[in-house]
Amino acid sequence: MEALGDTLTGHVKGLRRYAIALTGDPIDADDLVQESVARVLAKIEEGAEVRNLRTYLFSTLHNLRMDQLSRKRITGIQVPLEDVAAKLSSPANQQARLLGQDMADSLAKLPEQQREILLLIGLEGASYQDAADILEIPLGTVMSRVSRARETLRRLMAGGPLAGLHRVK
């Protein structure tokens, strides 16, 4: 059981990052992570066979978040992603900071399905197959959502405030 605890602990940082990106609030994210880990532990103690713990954890977290949203009957963008790029990295110069903010703003404008797929694959490094398992959708759907999300993000970024900036030497 101690080895399981160590393995779970190794996944908490990624779960929290994904939860913050989904909720936009570190406190709500921590609650979501805690509930996810507790549910997974309970299932394992009941004897559930878990082939891929990481996928099972992310899938549980995702499903809990979807349950929260359906209970609140929220549609569209729930909470803008507040400085996600700035929290995940510290850009060296102002242009990079502006680009990071523009990226966070553009991510917040994406439809929920497109945002969550980009966060899983881009932020968490999930494979397409892992993302399909986590979201419980076919692999082809993952591929088309990623493609649509990237194209939408490209269009949003092109029309953003950085579209006219050029590097001066």
DSSP file (Angstrom, degrees, kcal/mol; ACC not computed):
  #  RESIDUE AA STRUCTURE BP1 BP2  ACC     N-H-->O    O-->H-N    N-H-->O    O-->H-N    TCO  KAPPA ALPHA  PHI   PSI    X-CA   Y-CA   Z-CA
    1    1 A M     >        0   0    0      0, 0.0     4,-2.0     0, 0.0     5,-0.1   0.000 360.0 360.0 360.0 -30.7    0.0    0.0    0.0
    2    2 A E  H  >  +     0   0    0      1,-0.2     4,-2.1     2,-0.2     5,-0.2   0.888 360.0  52.3 -65.4 -38.2    3.0    2.3    0.7
    3    3 A A  H  > S+     0   0    0      1,-0.2     4,-2.3     2,-0.2    -1,-0.2   0.883 107.7  52.2 -64.4 -37.9    4.1    1.9   -3.0
    4    4 A L  H  > S+     0   0    0      2,-0.2     4,-2.9     1,-0.2    -1,-0.2   0.909 107.6  52.1 -63.6 -41.8    0.7    2.8   -4.2
    5    5 A G  H  X S+     0   0    0     -4,-2.0     4,-2.5     1,-0.2    -2,-0.2   0.901 109.9  48.3 -60.7 -42.0    0.8    6.0   -2.0
    6    6 A D  H  X S+     0   0    0     -4,-2.1     4,-1.7     2,-0.2    -1,-0.2   0.907 112.1  49.3 -64.5 -41.5    4.2    6.9   -3.6
    7    7 A T  H  X S+     0   0    0     -4,-2.3     4,-0.7     2,-0.2    -2,-0.2   0.925 112.0  48.0 -64.0 -44.8    2.8    6.3   -7.1
    8    8 A L  H >X S+     0   0    0     -4,-2.9     3,-1.4     1,-0.2     4,-0.9   0.920 108.2  54.9 -61.1 -44.0   -0.3    8.4   -6.4
    9    9 A T  H >X S+     0   0    0     -4,-2.5     3,-0.6     1,-0.3     4,-0.6   0.856 101.6  59.3 -58.2 -36.2    1.9   11.2   -4.9
   10   10 A G  H 3< S+     0   0    0     -4,-1.7     4,-0.3     1,-0.2    -1,-0.3   0.731 108.4  44.9 -65.3 -22.1    3.8   11.2   -8.2
   11   11 A H  H <X S+     0   0    0     -3,-1.4     4,-2.3    -4,-0.7    -1,-0.2   0.578  90.2  84.6 -96.9 -11.9    0.6   12.0  -10.1
   12   12 A V  H <X S+     0   0    0     -4,-0.9     4,-2.8    -3,-0.6     5,-0.2   0.877  85.6  55.1 -62.9 -40.0   -0.8   14.7   -7.8
   13   13 A K  H  X S+     0   0    0     -4,-0.6     4,-2.2     1,-0.2    -1,-0.2   0.931 112.2  42.9 -60.5 -46.4    1.2   17.6   -9.4
   14   14 A G  H  > S+     0   0    0     -4,-0.3     4,-2.3     2,-0.2    -1,-0.2   0.895 113.7  51.8 -66.4 -40.3   -0.1   16.8  -12.9
   15   15 A L  H  X S+     0   0    0     -4,-2.3     4,-2.7     1,-0.2    -2,-0.2   0.919 111.0  48.2 -60.4 -43.8   -3.6   16.3  -11.6
   16   16 A R  H  X S+     0   0    0     -4,-2.8     4,-2.8     2,-0.2     5,-0.2   0.911 109.8  51.8 -65.3 -42.3   -3.5   19.6   -9.8
   17   17 A R  H  X S+     0   0    0     -4,-2.2     4,-2.0    -5,-0.2    -1,-0.2   0.935 113.7  44.3 -58.7 -46.7   -2.2   21.4  -12.9
   18   18 A Y  H  X S+     0   0    0     -4,-2.3     4,-2.0     1,-0.2    -2,-0.2   0.902 113.2  51.3 -65.4 -41.9   -5.0   20.0  -15.0
   19   19 A A  H  X S+     0   0    0     -4,-2.7     4,-2.8     2,-0.2     5,-0.4   0.896 109.6  49.6 -64.5 -40.5   -7.6   20.7  -12.4
   20   20 A I  H  X S+     0   0    0     -4,-2.8     4,-2.9     1,-0.2    -1,-0.2   0.913 110.5  50.8 -63.7 -41.6   -6.5   24.4  -12.1
   21   21 A A  H  < S+     0   0    0     -4,-2.0    -2,-0.2    -5,-0.2    -1,-0.2   0.866 115.0  43.6 -64.3 -35.1   -6.6   24.7  -15.8
   22   22 A L  H  < S+     0   0    0     -4,-2.0    57,-0.2    -5,-0.1    -2,-0.2   0.896 126.5  28.6 -75.7 -40.9  -10.2   23.3  -15.8
   23   23 A T  H  < S-     0   0    0     -4,-2.8    -3,-0.2    -5,-0.2    -2,-0.2   0.785  86.5-141.0 -94.2 -29.5  -11.6   25.2  -12.8
   24   24 A G  S  < S+     0   0    0     -4,-2.9    58,-0.2    -5,-0.4    -4,-0.1   0.543  75.8  91.6  78.1   6.3   -9.5   28.4  -12.9
   25   25 A D     >  -     0   0    0     -6,-0.3     4,-2.6    -5,-0.1     5,-0.2  -0.964  65.3-152.2-139.6 118.1   -9.4   28.3   -9.1
   26   26 A P  H  > S+     0   0    0      0, 0.0     4,-2.4     0, 0.0     5,-0.1   0.835  98.7  51.7 -58.9 -34.4   -6.6   26.6   -7.1
   27   27 A I  H  > S+     0   0    0      2,-0.2     4,-2.1     1,-0.2     5,-0.2   0.946 112.6  43.8 -69.8 -47.1   -8.9   25.9   -4.1
   28   28 A D  H  > S+     0   0    0      1,-0.2     4,-2.3     2,-0.2    -1,-0.2   0.886 113.5  53.9 -61.8 -37.7  -11.6   24.3   -6.3
   29   29 A A  H  X S+     0   0    0     -4,-2.6     4,-2.7     2,-0.2    -2,-0.2   0.920 106.8  50.1 -63.5 -44.2   -8.8   22.4   -8.1
   30   30 A D  H  X S+     0   0    0     -4,-2.4     4,-2.6     1,-0.2    -1,-0.2   0.903 110.8  49.8 -61.6 -40.9   -7.4   21.1   -4.8
   31   31 A D  H  X S+     0   0    0     -4,-2.1     4,-2.5     2,-0.2    -1,-0.2   0.909 111.3  49.4 -62.1 -41.7  -10.8   19.9   -3.8
   32   32 A L  H  X S+     0   0    0     -4,-2.3     4,-2.2     2,-0.2    -2,-0.2   0.908 112.2  47.2 -64.8 -43.3  -11.2   18.2   -7.1
   33   33 A V  H  X S+     0   0    0     -4,-2.7     4,-2.7     2,-0.2     5,-0.3   0.927 112.1  50.3 -63.8 -45.3   -7.8   16.5   -6.9
   34   34 A Q  H  X S+     0   0    0     -4,-2.6     4,-2.4     1,-0.2    -2,-0.2   0.924 112.3  46.4 -60.6 -45.3   -8.5   15.3   -3.3
   35   35 A E  H  X S+     0   0    0     -4,-2.5     4,-2.3     2,-0.2    -1,-0.2   0.891 112.5  51.4 -64.6 -39.2  -11.9   13.9   -4.3
   36   36 A S  H  X S+     0   0    0     -4,-2.2     4,-2.5     2,-0.2    -2,-0.2   0.946 111.9  44.9 -62.8 -49.3  -10.4   12.1   -7.3
   37   37 A V  H  X S+     0   0    0     -4,-2.7     4,-2.7     1,-0.2     5,-0.2   0.905 112.9  52.0 -62.9 -41.6   -7.6   10.5   -5.4
   38   38 A A  H  X S+     0   0    0     -4,-2.4     4,-2.3    -5,-0.3    -1,-0.2   0.910 111.2  47.2 -62.0 -42.2  -10.0    9.4   -2.6
   39   39 A R  H  X S+     0   0    0     -4,-2.3     4,-2.4     2,-0.2    -2,-0.2   0.911 112.4  48.8 -66.4 -42.0  -12.4    7.8   -5.1
   40   40 A V  H  X S+     0   0    0     -4,-2.5     4,-2.5     2,-0.2    -2,-0.2   0.931 111.7  49.4 -64.6 -44.4   -9.5    6.0   -6.9
   41   41 A L  H  X S+     0   0    0     -4,-2.7     4,-2.6     1,-0.2    -1,-0.2   0.913 110.6  50.7 -59.2 -43.0   -8.2    4.7   -3.6
   42   42 A A  H  X S+     0   0    0     -4,-2.3     4,-1.6     1,-0.2    -1,-0.2   0.909 110.5  49.1 -62.0 -42.2  -11.6    3.5   -2.6
   43   43 A K  H  <>S+     0   0    0     -4,-2.4     5,-2.6     2,-0.2     4,-0.4   0.907 111.7  48.8 -64.0 -41.9  -12.0    1.7   -5.9
   44   44 A I  H ><5S+     0   0    0     -4,-2.5     3,-1.3     1,-0.2    -2,-0.2   0.911 109.9  51.4 -65.3 -41.7   -8.6    0.0   -5.6
   45   45 A E  H 3<5S+     0   0    0     -4,-2.6    -1,-0.2     1,-0.3    -2,-0.2   0.807 105.3  56.8 -64.9 -28.5   -9.5   -1.0   -2.0
   46   46 A E  T 3<5S-     0   0    0     -4,-1.6    -1,-0.3    -5,-0.2    -2,-0.2   0.567 127.6-101.8 -76.8  -8.7  -12.7   -2.5   -3.3
   47   47 A G  T < 5 +     0   0    0     -3,-1.3    -3,-0.2    -4,-0.4    -2,-0.1   0.582  62.6 163.0 100.6  12.0  -10.6   -4.6   -5.7
   48   48 A A      < -     0   0    0     -5,-2.6     2,-0.6    -6,-0.1    -1,-0.2  -0.402  39.8-124.2 -63.9 137.8  -11.0   -2.7   -8.9
   49   49 A E        -     0   0    0     -2,-0.1     2,-0.6     2,-0.0    -1,-0.1  -0.762  26.4-168.1 -87.3 120.7   -8.4   -3.6  -11.5
   50   50 A V        +     0   0    0     -2,-0.6     3,-0.3     1,-0.2    -2,-0.0  -0.932  12.5 178.4-113.9 111.5   -6.5   -0.5  -12.6
   51   51 A R  S    S+     0   0    0     -2,-0.6     2,-0.5     1,-0.3    -1,-0.2   0.897  80.6  23.7 -79.0 -41.4   -4.3   -1.1  -15.7
   52   52 A N     >  -     0   0    0      1,-0.1     4,-2.4     2,-0.0    -1,-0.3  -0.894  66.1-170.2-130.2 100.8   -3.1    2.5  -16.1
   53   53 A L  H  > S+     0   0    0     -2,-0.5     4,-2.7    -3,-0.3     5,-0.2   0.880  86.4  53.1 -60.7 -41.9   -3.2    4.5  -12.8
   54   54 A R  H  > S+     0   0    0      1,-0.2     4,-2.5     2,-0.2     5,-0.2   0.940 112.1  44.6 -60.3 -48.3   -2.4    7.9  -14.4
   55   55 A T  H  > S+     0   0    0      1,-0.2     4,-2.6     2,-0.2    -1,-0.2   0.900 113.3  51.5 -62.4 -41.2   -5.3    7.5  -17.0
   56   56 A Y  H  X S+     0   0    0     -4,-2.4     4,-2.2     2,-0.2    -2,-0.2   0.902 111.3  47.5 -63.5 -42.1   -7.6    6.3  -14.3
   57   57 A L  H  X S+     0   0    0     -4,-2.7     4,-2.5     2,-0.2    -2,-0.2   0.941 114.7  44.6 -64.3 -48.5   -6.8    9.3  -12.1
   58   58 A F  H  X S+     0   0    0     -4,-2.5     4,-2.8     1,-0.2    -2,-0.2   0.886 113.4  51.3 -65.5 -38.1   -7.2   11.8  -14.9
   59   59 A S  H  X S+     0   0    0     -4,-2.6     4,-2.7    -5,-0.2    -1,-0.2   0.916 110.8  48.2 -64.0 -43.3  -10.4   10.2  -16.1
   60   60 A T  H  X S+     0   0    0     -4,-2.2     4,-2.5    -5,-0.2    -2,-0.2   0.928 112.9  48.0 -62.4 -45.5  -11.9   10.3  -12.5
   61   61 A L  H  X S+     0   0    0     -4,-2.5     4,-2.3     2,-0.2    -2,-0.2   0.928 112.6  48.8 -60.7 -45.9  -10.9   13.9  -12.2
   62   62 A H  H  X S+     0   0    0     -4,-2.8     4,-2.5     1,-0.2    -2,-0.2   0.930 111.9  48.3 -60.5 -46.6  -12.4   14.8  -15.6
   63   63 A N  H  X S+     0   0    0     -4,-2.7     4,-2.3     1,-0.2    -1,-0.2   0.890 110.2  51.7 -64.2 -39.3  -15.7   13.0  -14.8
   64   64 A L  H  X S+     0   0    0     -4,-2.5     4,-2.3     2,-0.2    -1,-0.2   0.914 110.4  49.2 -61.8 -41.8  -15.9   14.7  -11.4
   65   65 A R  H  X S+     0   0    0     -4,-2.3     4,-2.4     2,-0.2    -2,-0.2   0.913 110.2  50.2 -64.0 -42.3  -15.5   18.1  -13.1
   66   66 A M  H  X S+     0   0    0     -4,-2.5     4,-2.4     1,-0.2    -1,-0.2   0.892 109.8  51.6 -64.0 -38.1  -18.1   17.2  -15.7
   67   67 A D  H  X S+     0   0    0     -4,-2.3     4,-2.3     2,-0.2    -2,-0.2   0.914 109.0  51.0 -62.1 -43.1  -20.5   16.2  -12.8
   68   68 A Q  H  X S+     0   0    0     -4,-2.3     4,-2.1     1,-0.2    -2,-0.2   0.932 111.3  47.8 -58.8 -46.0  -19.8   19.5  -11.1
   69   69 A L  H  X>S+     0   0    0     -4,-2.4     5,-1.8     1,-0.2     4,-1.0   0.896 111.5  48.8 -65.4 -40.4  -20.6   21.4  -14.2
   70   70 A S  H  <5S+     0   0    0     -4,-2.4    -1,-0.2     1,-0.2    -2,-0.2   0.869 110.6  51.7 -69.8 -33.7  -23.8   19.5  -14.9
   71   71 A R  H  <5S+     0   0    0     -4,-2.3    -1,-0.2     1,-0.2    -2,-0.2   0.890 114.8  42.1 -66.2 -38.2  -25.0   20.1  -11.3
   72   72 A K  H  <5S-     0   0    0     -4,-2.1    -1,-0.2    -5,-0.2    -2,-0.2   0.600 104.5-135.7 -82.5 -11.1  -24.3   23.8  -11.7
   73   73 A R  T  <5 +     0   0    0     -4,-1.0     2,-0.4     1,-0.2    -3,-0.2   0.914  43.3 165.6  54.2  47.2  -25.9   23.8  -15.1
   74   74 A I      < -     0   0    0     -5,-1.8     2,-0.3    -6,-0.1    -1,-0.2  -0.762  15.5-171.8 -94.0 137.3  -23.1   25.9  -16.5
   75   75 A T        +     0   0    0     -2,-0.4     2,-0.1     2,-0.1    -5,-0.0  -0.914  49.0   4.5-125.3 157.2  -22.6   26.3  -20.2
   76   76 A G  S    S-     0   0    0     -2,-0.3     2,-0.4     2,-0.0    -2,-0.0  -0.367 118.4  -2.0  72.9-152.0  -19.9   27.9  -22.2
   77   77 A I        -     0   0    0      1,-0.2    -2,-0.1    -2,-0.1    31,-0.0  -0.612  61.3-171.7 -77.8 124.0  -16.8   29.3  -20.5
   78   78 A Q        -     0   0    0     -2,-0.4    -1,-0.2     1,-0.3   -55,-0.1   0.966  68.3  -3.5 -80.4 -57.8  -17.1   28.9  -16.7
   79   79 A V  S    S-     0   0    0    -57,-0.2    -1,-0.3    29,-0.0   -54,-0.1  -1.000  78.4-110.9-139.3 131.7  -14.2   30.9  -15.4
   80   80 A P        -     0   0    0      0, 0.0     2,-0.8     0, 0.0    25,-0.1  -0.359  38.9-107.2 -61.8 142.8  -11.5   32.7  -17.5
   81   81 A L        -     0   0    0     23,-0.3     2,-0.9    24,-0.1     3,-0.3  -0.622  36.9-141.0 -72.5 111.8   -8.1   31.0  -17.1
   82   82 A E        -     0   0    0     -2,-0.8     5,-0.1     1,-0.2    -1,-0.1  -0.664  64.5 -40.8 -85.5 107.0   -6.2   33.5  -15.0
   83   83 A D  S  > S+     0   0    0     -2,-0.9     4,-2.3    18,-0.1    -1,-0.2   0.825  78.6 161.8  50.0  40.7   -2.7   33.9  -16.1
   84   84 A V  H  > S+     0   0    0     -3,-0.3     4,-1.9     1,-0.2     5,-0.2   0.939  75.1  47.3 -57.1 -47.8   -2.2   30.2  -16.7
   85   85 A A  H  > S+     0   0    0     15,-0.4     4,-1.4     1,-0.2    -1,-0.2   0.900 111.9  50.5 -62.1 -39.2    0.8   30.7  -18.9
   86   86 A A  H  4 S+     0   0    0      1,-0.2    -1,-0.2     2,-0.2    -2,-0.2   0.849 110.7  49.3 -67.8 -33.5    2.3   33.1  -16.3
   87   87 A K  H  < S+     0   0    0     -4,-2.3    -1,-0.2     1,-0.2    -2,-0.2   0.809 112.5  47.6 -74.6 -29.4    1.8   30.6  -13.5
   88   88 A L  H  < S+     0   0    0     -4,-1.9     2,-0.3    -5,-0.2    -2,-0.2   0.711 126.4   7.9 -86.5 -20.7    3.4   27.8  -15.4
   89   89 A S     <  -     0   0    0     -4,-1.4    -1,-0.1    -5,-0.2    11,-0.0  -0.970  63.5-129.6-151.3 164.3    6.4   29.7  -16.5
   90   90 A S        -     0   0    0     -2,-0.3    -4,-0.1    -3,-0.1     7,-0.1  -0.845  29.9-143.6-121.2  95.5    8.2   33.0  -16.0
   91   91 A P        -     0   0    0      0, 0.0     6,-0.1     0, 0.0    -2,-0.0  -0.199   7.9-135.4 -58.7 146.8    8.9   34.6  -19.4
   92   92 A A  S    S+     0   0    0      4,-0.0     2,-0.3     5,-0.0     3,-0.0   0.765  79.2  29.3 -78.5 -26.9   12.2   36.5  -19.6
   93   93 A N  S  > S-     0   0    0      1,-0.1     4,-2.1     0, 0.0     5,-0.2  -0.842  83.3-104.5-134.9 170.9   10.9   39.5  -21.4
   94   94 A Q  H  > S+     0   0    0     -2,-0.3     4,-2.8     1,-0.2     5,-0.2   0.882 116.5  54.2 -63.5 -40.8    7.8   41.6  -21.9
   95   95 A Q  H  > S+     0   0    0      1,-0.2     4,-2.5     2,-0.2    -1,-0.2   0.912 109.7  48.3 -61.6 -41.3    7.0   40.3  -25.3
   96   96 A A  H  > S+     0   0    0      2,-0.2     4,-2.5     1,-0.2    -1,-0.2   0.894 111.1  51.0 -65.2 -38.8    7.1   36.7  -24.0
   97   97 A R  H  X S+     0   0    0     -4,-2.1     4,-2.5     2,-0.2    -2,-0.2   0.923 111.0  48.0 -63.1 -44.0    4.9   37.8  -21.1
   98   98 A L  H  X S+     0   0    0     -4,-2.8     4,-2.8     2,-0.2    -2,-0.2   0.902 111.3  50.5 -63.6 -40.5    2.4   39.3  -23.4
   99   99 A L  H  X S+     0   0    0     -4,-2.5     4,-2.6    -5,-0.2    -2,-0.2   0.912 110.0  50.7 -62.8 -42.3    2.4   36.2  -25.6
  100  100 A G  H  X S+     0   0    0     -4,-2.5     4,-2.4     2,-0.2   -15,-0.4   0.909 112.4  45.9 -61.6 -42.7    1.8   34.1  -22.5
  101  101 A Q  H  X S+     0   0    0     -4,-2.5     4,-2.8     2,-0.2    -2,-0.2   0.906 112.3  50.9 -66.9 -40.9   -1.2   36.3  -21.5
  102  102 A D  H  X S+     0   0    0     -4,-2.8     4,-2.5     2,-0.2    -2,-0.2   0.896 110.6  50.0 -62.4 -39.8   -2.5   36.2  -25.0
  103  103 A M  H  X S+     0   0    0     -4,-2.6     4,-2.9     2,-0.2    -2,-0.2   0.930 111.4  47.8 -64.1 -45.7   -2.2   32.4  -25.1
  104  104 A A  H  X S+     0   0    0     -4,-2.4     4,-2.1     2,-0.2   -23,-0.3   0.915 113.3  48.3 -61.8 -43.2   -4.1   32.2  -21.7
  105  105 A D  H  X S+     0   0    0     -4,-2.8     4,-1.1     2,-0.2    -1,-0.2   0.911 113.0  47.9 -63.2 -42.1   -6.8   34.5  -23.0
  106  106 A S  H  X S+     0   0    0     -4,-2.5     4,-0.7     1,-0.2     3,-0.4   0.904 110.1  51.8 -66.5 -41.4   -7.1   32.6  -26.2
  107  107 A L  H >< S+     0   0    0     -4,-2.9     3,-1.0     1,-0.2    -1,-0.2   0.900 106.6  54.8 -59.6 -40.6   -7.3   29.2  -24.3
  108  108 A A  H 3< S+     0   0    0     -4,-2.1    -1,-0.2     1,-0.2    -2,-0.2   0.787 104.9  54.3 -64.8 -26.6  -10.0   30.6  -22.2
  109  109 A K  H 3< S+     0   0    0     -4,-1.1    -1,-0.2    -3,-0.4    -2,-0.2   0.629  86.9 102.3 -83.2 -13.6  -12.1   31.5  -25.3
  110  110 A L  S << S-     0   0    0     -3,-1.0    39,-0.0    -4,-0.7    -3,-0.0  -0.359  87.1 -96.8 -67.1 148.4  -11.9   28.0  -26.7
  111  111 A P    >>  -     0   0    0      0, 0.0     4,-2.6     0, 0.0     3,-0.5  -0.349  40.8-107.3 -59.0 149.7  -15.0   25.8  -26.3
  112  112 A E  H 3> S+     0   0    0      1,-0.3     4,-2.8     2,-0.2     5,-0.2   0.866 117.9  51.4 -49.6 -47.3  -14.7   23.5  -23.2
  113  113 A Q  H 3> S+     0   0    0      1,-0.2     4,-1.5     2,-0.2    -1,-0.3   0.885 113.3  44.7 -62.9 -38.7  -14.1   20.3  -25.3
  114  114 A Q  H <> S+     0   0    0     -3,-0.5     4,-2.0     2,-0.2    -1,-0.2   0.895 113.7  49.9 -72.0 -39.6  -11.3   21.9  -27.3
  115  115 A R  H  X S+     0   0    0     -4,-2.6     4,-2.4     1,-0.2    -2,-0.2   0.934 110.2  49.3 -64.7 -46.0   -9.7   23.5  -24.2
  116  116 A E  H  X S+     0   0    0     -4,-2.8     4,-2.2    -5,-0.2    -1,-0.2   0.868 110.7  50.0 -65.5 -35.1   -9.7   20.2  -22.2
  117  117 A I  H  X S+     0   0    0     -4,-1.5     4,-2.4    -5,-0.2     5,-0.3   0.909 112.2  47.4 -70.5 -40.1   -8.1   18.2  -25.0
  118  118 A L  H  X>S+     0   0    0     -4,-2.0     4,-2.8     2,-0.2     5,-0.9   0.887 112.3  50.5 -66.5 -37.6   -5.3   20.8  -25.5
  119  119 A L  I  X>S+     0   0    0     -4,-2.4     5,-2.1     3,-0.2     4,-0.8   0.916 112.3  46.6 -65.6 -42.7   -4.7   20.9  -21.8
  120  120 A L  I  <5S+     0   0    0     -4,-2.2     6,-2.5     3,-0.2    -2,-0.2   0.944 125.1  29.9 -63.9 -47.5   -4.5   17.1  -21.6
  121  121 A I  I  <5S+     0   0    0     -4,-2.4     4,-0.4     4,-0.2    -2,-0.2   0.924 130.6  33.7 -82.2 -45.9   -2.2   16.7  -24.6
  122  122 A G  I  <5S+     0   0    0     -4,-2.8    -3,-0.2    -5,-0.3    -2,-0.1   0.924 130.2  28.3 -78.5 -45.6   -0.3   20.0  -24.5
  123  123 A L  I  <<S+     0   0    0     -5,-0.9    -3,-0.2    -4,-0.8    -4,-0.1   0.910 131.8  32.4 -84.0 -45.8    0.0   20.7  -20.8
  124  124 A E  S   <S-     0   0    0     -5,-2.1    -3,-0.2    -6,-0.2    -4,-0.1   0.563  97.6-128.8 -92.8  -9.1    0.0   17.2  -19.3
  125  125 A G        +     0   0    0     -4,-0.4    -4,-0.2    -6,-0.3    -3,-0.1   0.751  45.4 166.8  70.4  22.8    1.7   15.4  -22.1
  126  126 A A        -     0   0    0     -6,-2.5    -1,-0.2    -7,-0.2     2,-0.1  -0.425  36.5-118.1 -68.7 145.0   -1.0   12.8  -22.4
  127  127 A S     >  -     0   0    0      1,-0.1     4,-2.7    -2,-0.1     5,-0.2  -0.349  28.1-106.6 -73.0 165.0   -0.9   10.6  -25.5
  128  128 A Y  H  > S+     0   0    0      1,-0.2     4,-2.3     2,-0.2     5,-0.1   0.905 123.4  50.2 -59.7 -40.2   -3.8   10.7  -27.9
  129  129 A Q  H  > S+     0   0    0      2,-0.2     4,-2.3     1,-0.2    -1,-0.2   0.914 110.0  49.1 -66.4 -42.4   -4.8    7.3  -26.7
  130  130 A D  H  > S+     0   0    0      2,-0.2     4,-3.0     1,-0.2    -2,-0.2   0.917 111.0  50.5 -61.7 -42.5   -4.6    8.3  -23.0
  131  131 A A  H  X S+     0   0    0     -4,-2.7     4,-2.6     1,-0.2    -2,-0.2   0.903 109.5  51.2 -62.1 -40.5   -6.7   11.4  -23.7
  132  132 A A  H  X>S+     0   0    0     -4,-2.3     5,-2.0    -5,-0.2     4,-0.9   0.913 112.8  45.8 -61.8 -42.5   -9.3    9.2  -25.4
  133  133 A D  H  <5S+     0   0    0     -4,-2.3    -2,-0.2     3,-0.2    -1,-0.2   0.915 113.7  48.5 -66.8 -43.3   -9.3    6.9  -22.4
  134  134 A I  H  <5S+     0   0    0     -4,-3.0    -2,-0.2     1,-0.2    -1,-0.2   0.923 120.1  36.5 -63.0 -45.4   -9.5    9.8  -19.9
  135  135 A L  H  <5S-     0   0    0     -4,-2.6    -1,-0.2    -5,-0.2    -2,-0.2   0.533 105.5-128.4 -87.0  -6.7  -12.3   11.6  -21.8
  136  136 A E  T  <5 +     0   0    0     -4,-0.9    -3,-0.2     1,-0.2    -4,-0.1   0.933  66.1 123.8  57.2  50.3  -14.0    8.3  -22.8
  137  137 A I      < -     0   0    0     -5,-2.0    -1,-0.2    -6,-0.2    -2,-0.1  -0.915  68.4 -86.1-132.6 159.8  -14.2    9.2  -26.5
  138  138 A P     >  -     0   0    0      0, 0.0     4,-1.7     0, 0.0     3,-0.4  -0.280  35.7-117.1 -65.6 153.9  -12.9    7.5  -29.6
  139  139 A L  H  > S+     0   0    0      1,-0.2     4,-2.4     2,-0.2     5,-0.2   0.879 115.4  56.6 -57.5 -41.3   -9.3    8.1  -30.7
  140  140 A G  H  > S+     0   0    0      1,-0.2     4,-2.3     2,-0.2    -1,-0.2   0.854 104.2  52.9 -60.7 -35.5  -10.6    9.7  -34.0
  141  141 A T  H  > S+     0   0    0     -3,-0.4     4,-2.6     2,-0.2    -1,-0.2   0.890 107.4  51.7 -67.0 -39.5  -12.6   12.2  -32.0
  142  142 A V  H  X S+     0   0    0     -4,-1.7     4,-2.7     2,-0.2     5,-0.2   0.947 110.4  48.9 -59.4 -48.1   -9.5   13.1  -30.0
  143  143 A M  H  X S+     0   0    0     -4,-2.4     4,-2.1     1,-0.2    -2,-0.2   0.906 113.3  45.5 -61.8 -42.6   -7.6   13.7  -33.2
  144  144 A S  H  X S+     0   0    0     -4,-2.3     4,-2.7     2,-0.2    -1,-0.2   0.888 113.0  50.4 -70.5 -36.7  -10.3   15.9  -34.8
  145  145 A R  H  X S+     0   0    0     -4,-2.6     4,-2.9     2,-0.2     5,-0.2   0.903 110.7  49.5 -66.1 -39.8  -10.8   17.9  -31.6
  146  146 A V  H  X S+     0   0    0     -4,-2.7     4,-2.8    -5,-0.2     5,-0.2   0.932 112.3  48.1 -62.9 -44.6   -7.0   18.5  -31.3
  147  147 A S  H  X S+     0   0    0     -4,-2.1     4,-2.2    -5,-0.2    -2,-0.2   0.938 115.1  44.0 -61.4 -47.7   -7.0   19.6  -35.0
  148  148 A R  H  X S+     0   0    0     -4,-2.7     4,-2.7     2,-0.2     5,-0.2   0.904 114.0  50.9 -63.9 -41.3  -10.0   21.9  -34.5
  149  149 A A  H  X S+     0   0    0     -4,-2.9     4,-2.8     2,-0.2    -2,-0.2   0.918 110.5  48.3 -64.0 -43.8   -8.6   23.3  -31.2
  150  150 A R  H  X S+     0   0    0     -4,-2.8     4,-2.6    -5,-0.2    -1,-0.2   0.915 113.3  47.7 -63.3 -42.1   -5.2   24.1  -32.7
  151  151 A E  H  X S+     0   0    0     -4,-2.2     4,-2.4    -5,-0.2    -2,-0.2   0.921 113.6  47.2 -65.6 -43.6   -6.8   25.8  -35.7
  152  152 A T  H  X S+     0   0    0     -4,-2.7     4,-2.7     2,-0.2    -2,-0.2   0.919 113.0  49.3 -62.6 -43.6   -9.2   27.8  -33.4
  153  153 A L  H  X S+     0   0    0     -4,-2.8     4,-2.8     2,-0.2     5,-0.2   0.903 109.5  52.1 -63.3 -41.6   -6.3   28.8  -31.2
  154  154 A R  H  X S+     0   0    0     -4,-2.6     4,-2.4     2,-0.2    -1,-0.2   0.930 111.6  46.9 -58.5 -45.9   -4.2   29.8  -34.2
  155  155 A R  H  X S+     0   0    0     -4,-2.4     4,-1.6     2,-0.2    -2,-0.2   0.914 113.3  48.2 -64.5 -42.4   -7.0   32.1  -35.4
  156  156 A L  H  < S+     0   0    0     -4,-2.7     4,-0.4     1,-0.2    -2,-0.2   0.912 113.3  47.6 -63.5 -42.3   -7.5   33.6  -31.9
  157  157 A M  H >< S+     0   0    0     -4,-2.8     3,-0.9     1,-0.2     5,-0.3   0.877 108.9  54.0 -67.7 -37.2   -3.8   34.2  -31.5
  158  158 A A  H 3< S+     0   0    0     -4,-2.4    -1,-0.2     1,-0.2    -2,-0.2   0.842 112.5  43.8 -66.4 -32.5   -3.5   35.8  -35.0
  159  159 A G  T 3< S+     0   0    0     -4,-1.6    -1,-0.2    -5,-0.2    -2,-0.2   0.432  97.6 103.6 -91.2   0.7   -6.3   38.2  -34.1
  160  160 A G  S X  S-     0   0    0     -3,-0.9     3,-1.7    -4,-0.4     4,-0.2  -0.070  93.2 -88.1 -77.7-179.4   -5.0   39.0  -30.7
  161  161 A P  T 3  S+     0   0    0      0, 0.0     3,-0.4     0, 0.0     4,-0.1   0.662 122.9  59.4 -66.1 -16.9   -3.1   42.0  -29.5
  162  162 A L  T >  S+     0   0    0     -5,-0.3     3,-1.3     1,-0.2    -4,-0.1   0.491  75.0  97.3 -89.9  -1.8    0.3   40.6  -30.5
  163  163 A A  T <  S+     0   0    0     -3,-1.7    -1,-0.2     1,-0.3    -4,-0.1   0.830  89.0  40.1 -58.2 -33.9   -0.6   40.2  -34.2
  164  164 A G  T 3  S+     0   0    0     -3,-0.4    -1,-0.3    -4,-0.2     2,-0.2   0.469  89.2 110.4 -96.6  -1.0    1.1   43.4  -35.2
  165  165 A L    <   -     0   0    0     -3,-1.3     2,-0.3    -4,-0.1    -3,-0.0  -0.521  43.6-174.1 -78.7 140.3    4.2   43.3  -33.0
  166  166 A H        -     0   0    0     -2,-0.2     2,-0.4     0, 0.0    -2,-0.0  -0.960  31.0-105.7-129.9 150.1    7.5   42.7  -34.7
  167  167 A R        -     0   0    0     -2,-0.3     2,-0.5     2,-0.0     0, 0.0  -0.604  33.1-149.5 -75.2 130.4   10.9   42.2  -33.2
  168  168 A V              0   0    0     -2,-0.4    -1,-0.0     1,-0.1     0, 0.0  -0.879 360.0 360.0-104.5 131.3   13.2   45.3  -33.5
  169  169 A K              0   0    0     -2,-0.5    -1,-0.1     0, 0.0    -2,-0.0   0.398 360.0 360.0-110.1 360.0   16.9   44.8  -33.8
